[in-house]
Amino acid sequence: MGVNPRKFGLDRDVRWNATYLMLKHLMPHRETFSVWVTTNYPLKDGESLLTNKHWDIAKKILAFLEQFHDSTVVLSGVYYPTSLLILHHVLEIASHLSRYQFDNDLRFVVNPMKDKFLAY
């Protein structure tokens, strides 16, 4: 009540940044979305289909993808020289992958990413 209707972007398999943008726009509406899911998809034992653990993982994924989104936006610039920025962002991404490589929720995704990153 008192909240304007909002359409959220859909996740797309071919565009990784769609996941980032979807989560970014969804997070401010966390409570409203949780109430909607609980109301429309009730479980028999009174538990919610969408728990705080799910939101914590979504927040972690959002934070992880943010570095890649920001670097992509900067390095896709048209009206300023990006060649000077490449090394800076490559080092930021390397540091970012190292920071998340031991995270219990993300390590199975991050370690193959880091291996491929180091190969190039």
Secondary structure by P-SEA (a helix, b strand, c coil): ccccbbbbbbbbccccaaaaaaaaaaccaaaaaaaaaaaacccccccccccaaaaaaaaaaaaaaaaaaaaaaaaaccccccccaaaaaaaaaaaaaaaaccccccaaaaaaaaaaaaac
